[in-house]
């Protein structure tokens, strides 16, 4: 299982709607709107790094109002 944080920048005033939409995607564990350089932080999990990439590109990035994403896979050292 691969886990990651997805840091998201949105259009002004869209953070809550984006977080609510993302929370409905299978594989998303949590989606929160936050303050700071990013507007939404998502915790997601997938079976493989490829599955995670597909989740981000095919589902998360397609949500209206998102301007940029940064995916940070969790590593266990």
Biopython code that builds the backbone (N, CA, C, O; Angstrom):
import numpy as np
from Bio.PDB.StructureBuilder import StructureBuilder

atoms = [
    (1, "UNK", "N", (0.848, -1.183, 0.000)),
    (1, "UNK", "CA", (0.000, 0.000, 0.000)),
    (1, "UNK", "C", (0.889, 1.241, 0.000)),
    (1, "UNK", "O", (1.799, 1.359, 0.821)),
    (2, "UNK", "N", (0.628, 2.151, -0.909)),
    (2, "UNK", "CA", (1.346, 3.423, -1.003)),
    (2, "UNK", "C", (0.437, 4.516, -0.459)),
    (2, "UNK", "O", (-0.738, 4.597, -0.816)),
    (3, "UNK", "N", (0.991, 5.349, 0.404)),
    (3, "UNK", "CA", (0.245, 6.473, 0.945)),
    (3, "UNK", "C", (0.946, 7.758, 0.534)),
    (3, "UNK", "O", (2.163, 7.779, 0.346)),
    (4, "UNK", "N", (0.169, 8.835, 0.397)),
    (4, "UNK", "CA", (0.755, 10.112, -0.001)),
    (4, "UNK", "C", (-0.098, 11.261, 0.505)),
    (4, "UNK", "O", (-1.293, 11.119, 0.762)),
    (5, "UNK", "N", (0.563, 12.406, 0.639)),
    (5, "UNK", "CA", (-0.132, 13.663, 0.859)),
    (5, "UNK", "C", (-0.139, 14.389, -0.477)),
    (5, "UNK", "O", (0.879, 14.444, -1.168)),
    (6, "UNK", "N", (-1.278, 14.940, -0.835)),
    (6, "UNK", "CA", (-1.398, 15.722, -2.062)),
    (6, "UNK", "C", (-1.692, 17.152, -1.638)),
    (6, "UNK", "O", (-2.731, 17.435, -1.041)),
    (7, "UNK", "N", (-0.775, 18.040, -1.952)),
    (7, "UNK", "CA", (-0.913, 19.459, -1.613)),
    (7, "UNK", "C", (-1.508, 20.163, -2.823)),
    (7, "UNK", "O", (-1.006, 20.027, -3.939)),
    (8, "UNK", "N", (-2.573, 20.912, -2.599)),
    (8, "UNK", "CA", (-3.341, 21.459, -3.713)),
    (8, "UNK", "C", (-3.509, 22.967, -3.584)),
    (8, "UNK", "O", (-3.846, 23.477, -2.515)),
    (9, "UNK", "N", (-3.274, 23.667, -4.676)),
    (9, "UNK", "CA", (-3.603, 25.083, -4.774)),
    (9, "UNK", "C", (-4.862, 25.197, -5.624)),
    (9, "UNK", "O", (-5.017, 24.501, -6.627)),
    (10, "UNK", "N", (-5.761, 26.090, -5.205)),
    (10, "UNK", "CA", (-7.025, 26.255, -5.917)),
    (10, "UNK", "C", (-7.221, 27.697, -6.344)),
    (10, "UNK", "O", (-6.486, 28.596, -5.935)),
    (11, "UNK", "N", (-8.228, 27.891, -7.172)),
    (11, "UNK", "CA", (-8.649, 29.250, -7.490)),
    (11, "UNK", "C", (-9.203, 29.877, -6.211)),
    (11, "UNK", "O", (-9.642, 29.167, -5.307)),
    (12, "UNK", "N", (-9.180, 31.191, -6.140)),
    (12, "UNK", "CA", (-9.657, 31.905, -4.957)),
    (12, "UNK", "C", (-11.108, 31.534, -4.666)),
    (12, "UNK", "O", (-11.961, 31.564, -5.553)),
    (13, "UNK", "N", (-11.371, 31.184, -3.407)),
    (13, "UNK", "CA", (-12.723, 30.869, -2.977)),
    (13, "UNK", "C", (-13.201, 29.464, -3.304)),
    (13, "UNK", "O", (-14.365, 29.148, -3.057)),
    (14, "UNK", "N", (-12.340, 28.606, -3.855)),
    (14, "UNK", "CA", (-12.763, 27.268, -4.280)),
    (14, "UNK", "C", (-12.301, 26.140, -3.355)),
    (14, "UNK", "O", (-12.635, 24.980, -3.599)),
    (15, "UNK", "N", (-11.547, 26.450, -2.306)),
    (15, "UNK", "CA", (-10.925, 25.399, -1.486)),
    (15, "UNK", "C", (-11.953, 24.451, -0.874)),
    (15, "UNK", "O", (-11.772, 23.235, -0.932)),
    (16, "UNK", "N", (-13.007, 24.972, -0.298)),
    (16, "UNK", "CA", (-13.997, 24.108, 0.353)),
    (16, "UNK", "C", (-14.674, 23.189, -0.653)),
    (16, "UNK", "O", (-14.829, 21.997, -0.390)),
    (17, "UNK", "N", (-15.077, 23.718, -1.790)),
    (17, "UNK", "CA", (-15.732, 22.904, -2.819)),
    (17, "UNK", "C", (-14.778, 21.842, -3.354)),
    (17, "UNK", "O", (-15.193, 20.709, -3.598)),
    (18, "UNK", "N", (-13.511, 22.191, -3.538)),
    (18, "UNK", "CA", (-12.525, 21.230, -4.024)),
    (18, "UNK", "C", (-12.332, 20.114, -3.000)),
    (18, "UNK", "O", (-12.333, 18.936, -3.359)),
    (19, "UNK", "N", (-12.166, 20.476, -1.729)),
    (19, "UNK", "CA", (-11.977, 19.465, -0.680)),
    (19, "UNK", "C", (-13.178, 18.530, -0.590)),
    (19, "UNK", "O", (-13.009, 17.322, -0.426)),
    (20, "UNK", "N", (-14.380, 19.071, -0.694)),
    (20, "UNK", "CA", (-15.587, 18.237, -0.640)),
    (20, "UNK", "C", (-15.651, 17.276, -1.822)),
    (20, "UNK", "O", (-16.034, 16.118, -1.656)),
    (21, "UNK", "N", (-15.286, 17.737, -2.999)),
    (21, "UNK", "CA", (-15.297, 16.876, -4.190)),
    (21, "UNK", "C", (-14.245, 15.775, -4.091)),
    (21, "UNK", "O", (-14.511, 14.618, -4.418)),
    (22, "UNK", "N", (-13.059, 16.143, -3.641)),
    (22, "UNK", "CA", (-11.973, 15.168, -3.541)),
    (22, "UNK", "C", (-12.283, 14.106, -2.491)),
    (22, "UNK", "O", (-11.925, 12.942, -2.668)),
    (23, "UNK", "N", (-12.939, 14.488, -1.408)),
    (23, "UNK", "CA", (-13.253, 13.544, -0.331)),
    (23, "UNK", "C", (-14.106, 12.377, -0.821)),
    (23, "UNK", "O", (-14.124, 11.321, -0.190)),
    (24, "UNK", "N", (-14.806, 12.553, -1.929)),
    (24, "UNK", "CA", (-15.678, 11.511, -2.475)),
    (24, "UNK", "C", (-14.941, 10.495, -3.352)),
    (24, "UNK", "O", (-15.522, 9.480, -3.738)),
    (25, "UNK", "N", (-13.684, 10.753, -3.667)),
    (25, "UNK", "CA", (-12.913, 9.880, -4.546)),
    (25, "UNK", "C", (-12.430, 8.659, -3.772)),
    (25, "UNK", "O", (-11.906, 8.776, -2.664)),
    (26, "UNK", "N", (-12.614, 7.490, -4.372)),
    (26, "UNK", "CA", (-12.126, 6.255, -3.745)),
    (26, "UNK", "C", (-10.609, 6.296, -3.657)),
    (26, "UNK", "O", (-9.932, 6.588, -4.643)),
    (27, "UNK", "N", (-10.079, 6.006, -2.485)),
    (27, "UNK", "CA", (-8.648, 6.061, -2.239)),
    (27, "UNK", "C", (-8.248, 7.279, -1.439)),
    (27, "UNK", "O", (-7.138, 7.339, -0.909)),
    (28, "UNK", "N", (-9.139, 8.254, -1.343)),
    (28, "UNK", "CA", (-8.872, 9.438, -0.527)),
    (28, "UNK", "C", (-9.291, 9.130, 0.900)),
    (28, "UNK", "O", (-10.445, 8.789, 1.163)),
    (29, "UNK", "N", (-8.345, 9.253, 1.815)),
    (29, "UNK", "CA", (-8.596, 8.988, 3.223)),
    (29, "UNK", "C", (-9.140, 10.229, 3.907)),
    (29, "UNK", "O", (-10.049, 10.145, 4.732)),
    (30, "UNK", "N", (-8.579, 11.388, 3.559)),
    (30, "UNK", "CA", (-8.987, 12.644, 4.196)),
    (30, "UNK", "C", (-8.669, 13.802, 3.261)),
    (30, "UNK", "O", (-7.661, 13.783, 2.554)),
    (31, "UNK", "N", (-9.531, 14.804, 3.264)),
    (31, "UNK", "CA", (-9.304, 16.028, 2.488)),
    (31, "UNK", "C", (-9.700, 17.209, 3.356)),
    (31, "UNK", "O", (-10.834, 17.280, 3.830)),
    (32, "UNK", "N", (-8.785, 18.128, 3.564)),
    (32, "UNK", "CA", (-9.021, 19.275, 4.440)),
    (32, "UNK", "C", (-8.645, 20.561, 3.727)),
    (32, "UNK", "O", (-7.626, 20.610, 3.040)),
    (33, "UNK", "N", (-9.455, 21.608, 3.880)),
    (33, "UNK", "CA", (-9.017, 22.907, 3.398)),
    (33, "UNK", "C", (-8.220, 23.557, 4.531)),
    (33, "UNK", "O", (-8.590, 23.480, 5.702)),
    (34, "UNK", "N", (-7.115, 24.199, 4.144)),
    (34, "UNK", "CA", (-6.153, 24.737, 5.105)),
    (34, "UNK", "C", (-5.737, 26.143, 4.682)),
    (34, "UNK", "O", (-6.101, 26.613, 3.604)),
    (35, "UNK", "N", (-4.969, 26.803, 5.545)),
    (35, "UNK", "CA", (-4.400, 28.101, 5.190)),
    (35, "UNK", "C", (-2.913, 27.924, 4.927)),
    (35, "UNK", "O", (-2.313, 26.929, 5.335)),
    (36, "UNK", "N", (-2.331, 28.884, 4.250)),
    (36, "UNK", "CA", (-0.909, 28.815, 3.926)),
    (36, "UNK", "C", (-0.717, 28.771, 2.428)),
    (36, "UNK", "O", (-1.610, 29.162, 1.676)),
    (37, "UNK", "N", (0.446, 28.297, 1.979)),
    (37, "UNK", "CA", (0.723, 28.296, 0.538)),
    (37, "UNK", "C", (-0.157, 27.321, -0.246)),
    (37, "UNK", "O", (-0.305, 27.459, -1.460)),
    (38, "UNK", "N", (-0.736, 26.344, 0.438)),
    (38, "UNK", "CA", (-1.660, 25.408, -0.208)),
    (38, "UNK", "C", (-3.037, 25.600, 0.387)),
    (38, "UNK", "O", (-3.178, 26.022, 1.535)),
    (39, "UNK", "N", (-4.053, 25.288, -0.401)),
    (39, "UNK", "CA", (-5.438, 25.514, 0.014)),
    (39, "UNK", "C", (-6.125, 24.250, 0.509)),
    (39, "UNK", "O", (-7.041, 24.317, 1.329)),
    (40, "UNK", "N", (-5.685, 23.103, 0.015)),
    (40, "UNK", "CA", (-6.269, 21.811, 0.398)),
    (40, "UNK", "C", (-5.126, 20.816, 0.565)),
    (40, "UNK", "O", (-4.197, 20.783, -0.242)),
    (41, "UNK", "N", (-5.203, 20.006, 1.619)),
    (41, "UNK", "CA", (-4.260, 18.904, 1.799)),
    (41, "UNK", "C", (-5.064, 17.613, 1.861)),
    (41, "UNK", "O", (-6.040, 17.499, 2.602)),
    (42, "UNK", "N", (-4.627, 16.647, 1.063)),
    (42, "UNK", "CA", (-5.329, 15.375, 0.937)),
    (42, "UNK", "C", (-4.395, 14.248, 1.363)),
    (42, "UNK", "O", (-3.210, 14.258, 1.031)),
    (43, "UNK", "N", (-4.927, 13.288, 2.093)),
    (43, "UNK", "CA", (-4.189, 12.045, 2.360)),
    (43, "UNK", "C", (-4.865, 10.960, 1.539)),
    (43, "UNK", "O", (-6.075, 10.753, 1.633)),
    (44, "UNK", "N", (-4.068, 10.273, 0.735)),
    (44, "UNK", "CA", (-4.612, 9.246, -0.162)),
    (44, "UNK", "C", (-3.790, 7.976, -0.041)),
    (44, "UNK", "O", (-2.646, 7.993, 0.414)),
    (45, "UNK", "N", (-4.402, 6.870, -0.461)),
    (45, "UNK", "CA", (-3.683, 5.610, -0.506)),
    (45, "UNK", "C", (-4.102, 4.834, -1.741)),
    (45, "UNK", "O", (-5.229, 4.942, -2.225)),
    (46, "UNK", "N", (-3.146, 4.041, -2.237)),
    (46, "UNK", "CA", (-3.383, 3.234, -3.437)),
    (46, "UNK", "C", (-2.526, 1.981, -3.351)),
    (46, "UNK", "O", (-1.625, 1.889, -2.517)),
    (47, "UNK", "N", (-2.810, 1.027, -4.209)),
    (47, "UNK", "CA", (-2.102, -0.244, -4.192)),
    (47, "UNK", "C", (-0.658, -0.154, -4.639)),
    (47, "UNK", "O", (0.177, -0.943, -4.199)),
    (48, "UNK", "N", (-0.351, 0.804, -5.514)),
    (48, "UNK", "CA", (1.012, 0.957, -6.027)),
    (48, "UNK", "C", (1.246, 2.423, -6.367)),
    (48, "UNK", "O", (0.312, 3.224, -6.386)),
    (49, "UNK", "N", (2.493, 2.759, -6.632)),
    (49, "UNK", "CA", (2.814, 4.133, -7.020)),
    (49, "UNK", "C", (2.146, 4.484, -8.345)),
    (49, "UNK", "O", (1.758, 5.633, -8.556)),
    (50, "UNK", "N", (2.010, 3.506, -9.239)),
    (50, "UNK", "CA", (1.324, 3.748, -10.513)),
    (50, "UNK", "C", (-0.158, 4.038, -10.280)),
    (50, "UNK", "O", (-0.724, 4.942, -10.894)),
    (51, "UNK", "N", (-0.782, 3.263, -9.385)),
    (51, "UNK", "CA", (-2.191, 3.505, -9.052)),
    (51, "UNK", "C", (-2.370, 4.885, -8.425)),
    (51, "UNK", "O", (-3.356, 5.574, -8.688)),
    (52, "UNK", "N", (-1.411, 5.278, -7.599)),
    (52, "UNK", "CA", (-1.467, 6.607, -6.982)),
    (52, "UNK", "C", (-1.377, 7.685, -8.057)),
    (52, "UNK", "O", (-2.125, 8.662, -8.022)),
    (53, "UNK", "N", (-0.474, 7.514, -9.000)),
    (53, "UNK", "CA", (-0.342, 8.477, -10.095)),
    (53, "UNK", "C", (-1.616, 8.589, -10.902)),
    (53, "UNK", "O", (-2.018, 9.687, -11.285)),
    (54, "UNK", "N", (-2.259, 7.452, -11.166)),
    (54, "UNK", "CA", (-3.523, 7.481, -11.907)),
    (54, "UNK", "C", (-4.612, 8.193, -11.104)),
    (54, "UNK", "O", (-5.417, 8.934, -11.668)),
    (55, "UNK", "N", (-4.638, 7.968, -9.787)),
    (55, "UNK", "CA", (-5.626, 8.634, -8.936)),
    (55, "UNK", "C", (-5.463, 10.147, -9.025)),
    (55, "UNK", "O", (-6.444, 10.882, -9.142)),
    (56, "UNK", "N", (-4.212, 10.605, -8.967)),
    (56, "UNK", "CA", (-3.958, 12.052, -8.999)),
    (56, "UNK", "C", (-4.276, 12.634, -10.365)),
    (56, "UNK", "O", (-4.988, 13.633, -10.460)),
    (57, "UNK", "N", (-3.761, 12.028, -11.416)),
    (57, "UNK", "CA", (-3.912, 12.596, -12.762)),
    (57, "UNK", "C", (-5.328, 12.428, -13.311)),
    (57, "UNK", "O", (-5.890, 13.372, -13.865)),
    (58, "UNK", "N", (-5.902, 11.254, -13.165)),
    (58, "UNK", "CA", (-7.201, 10.972, -13.786)),
    (58, "UNK", "C", (-8.388, 11.445, -12.959)),
    (58, "UNK", "O", (-9.472, 11.653, -13.505)),
    (59, "UNK", "N", (-8.205, 11.619, -11.645)),
    (59, "UNK", "CA", (-9.350, 11.979, -10.829)),
    (59, "UNK", "C", (-9.169, 13.315, -10.100)),
    (59, "UNK", "O", (-9.989, 14.220, -10.250)),
    (60, "UNK", "N", (-8.110, 13.435, -9.321)),
    (60, "UNK", "CA", (-7.933, 14.653, -8.522)),
    (60, "UNK", "C", (-7.738, 15.867, -9.425)),
    (60, "UNK", "O", (-8.436, 16.868, -9.261)),
    (61, "UNK", "N", (-6.816, 15.802, -10.364)),
    (61, "UNK", "CA", (-6.513, 16.974, -11.188)),
    (61, "UNK", "C", (-7.649, 17.374, -12.125)),
    (61, "UNK", "O", (-7.613, 18.457, -12.709)),
    (62, "UNK", "N", (-8.642, 16.529, -12.275)),
    (62, "UNK", "CA", (-9.772, 16.846, -13.151)),
    (62, "UNK", "C", (-10.842, 17.681, -12.445)),
    (62, "UNK", "O", (-11.783, 18.142, -13.091)),
    (63, "UNK", "N", (-10.714, 17.882, -11.148)),
    (63, "UNK", "CA", (-11.718, 18.640, -10.402)),
    (63, "UNK", "C", (-11.573, 20.121, -10.707)),
    (63, "UNK", "O", (-10.478, 20.682, -10.658)),
    (64, "UNK", "N", (-12.686, 20.730, -11.019)),
    (64, "UNK", "CA", (-12.698, 22.146, -11.364)),
    (64, "UNK", "C", (-12.284, 22.995, -10.166)),
    (64, "UNK", "O", (-12.733, 22.765, -9.043)),
    (65, "UNK", "N", (-11.427, 23.973, -10.418)),
    (65, "UNK", "CA", (-10.979, 24.885, -9.372)),
    (65, "UNK", "C", (-9.549, 24.624, -8.924)),
    (65, "UNK", "O", (-8.960, 25.452, -8.230)),
    (66, "UNK", "N", (-8.978, 23.483, -9.310)),
    (66, "UNK", "CA", (-7.598, 23.173, -8.935)),
    (66, "UNK", "C", (-6.648, 23.823, -9.940)),
    (66, "UNK", "O", (-6.834, 23.708, -11.152)),
    (67, "UNK", "N", (-5.633, 24.501, -9.422)),
    (67, "UNK", "CA", (-4.647, 25.123, -10.299)),
    (67, "UNK", "C", (-3.306, 24.399, -10.282)),
    (67, "UNK", "O", (-2.563, 24.451, -11.262)),
    (68, "UNK", "N", (-2.981, 23.711, -9.158)),
    (68, "UNK", "CA", (-1.693, 23.011, -9.069)),
    (68, "UNK", "C", (-1.752, 21.957, -7.980)),
    (68, "UNK", "O", (-2.403, 22.147, -6.952)),
    (69, "UNK", "N", (-1.060, 20.834, -8.213)),
    (69, "UNK", "CA", (-0.951, 19.789, -7.190)),
    (69, "UNK", "C", (0.514, 19.427, -6.991)),
    (69, "UNK", "O", (1.335, 19.568, -7.898)),
    (70, "UNK", "N", (0.821, 18.962, -5.796)),
    (70, "UNK", "CA", (2.146, 18.446, -5.475)),
    (70, "UNK", "C", (1.916, 17.170, -4.663)),
    (70, "UNK", "O", (1.344, 17.217, -3.574)),
    (71, "UNK", "N", (2.361, 16.040, -5.195)),
    (71, "UNK", "CA", (2.145, 14.759, -4.534)),
    (71, "UNK", "C", (3.396, 14.357, -3.772)),
    (71, "UNK", "O", (4.491, 14.319, -4.332)),
    (72, "UNK", "N", (3.223, 14.055, -2.479)),
    (72, "UNK", "CA", (4.327, 13.702, -1.585)),
    (72, "UNK", "C", (4.107, 12.299, -1.044)),
    (72, "UNK", "O", (3.391, 12.140, -0.055)),
    (73, "UNK", "N", (4.698, 11.269, -1.657)),
    (73, "UNK", "CA", (4.530, 9.915, -1.142)),
    (73, "UNK", "C", (5.153, 9.770, 0.251)),
    (73, "UNK", "O", (6.198, 10.354, 0.537)),
    (74, "UNK", "N", (4.516, 9.005, 1.087)),
    (74, "UNK", "CA", (5.014, 8.724, 2.427)),
    (74, "UNK", "C", (6.086, 7.642, 2.305)),
    (74, "UNK", "O", (5.881, 6.644, 1.614)),
    (75, "UNK", "N", (7.218, 7.831, 2.965)),
    (75, "UNK", "CA", (8.273, 6.824, 2.968)),
    (75, "UNK", "C", (8.474, 6.315, 4.390)),
    (75, "UNK", "O", (8.356, 7.066, 5.359)),
    (76, "UNK", "N", (8.772, 5.067, 4.492)),
    (76, "UNK", "CA", (9.053, 4.454, 5.786)),
    (76, "UNK", "C", (10.537, 4.066, 5.794)),
    (76, "UNK", "O", (10.946, 3.143, 5.091)),
    (77, "UNK", "N", (11.324, 4.768, 6.582)),
    (77, "UNK", "CA", (12.777, 4.536, 6.608)),
    (77, "UNK", "C", (13.162, 3.586, 7.717)),
    (77, "UNK", "O", (14.342, 3.279, 7.885)),
]
sb = StructureBuilder()
sb.init_structure("model")
sb.init_model(0)
sb.init_chain("A")
sb.init_seg("    ")
for serial, (resi, resn, name, xyz) in enumerate(atoms, 1):
    if name == "N":
        sb.init_residue(resn, " ", resi, " ")
    sb.init_atom(name, np.array(xyz, "f"), 0.0, 1.0, " ", f" {name:<3s}", serial, name[0])
structure = sb.get_structure()
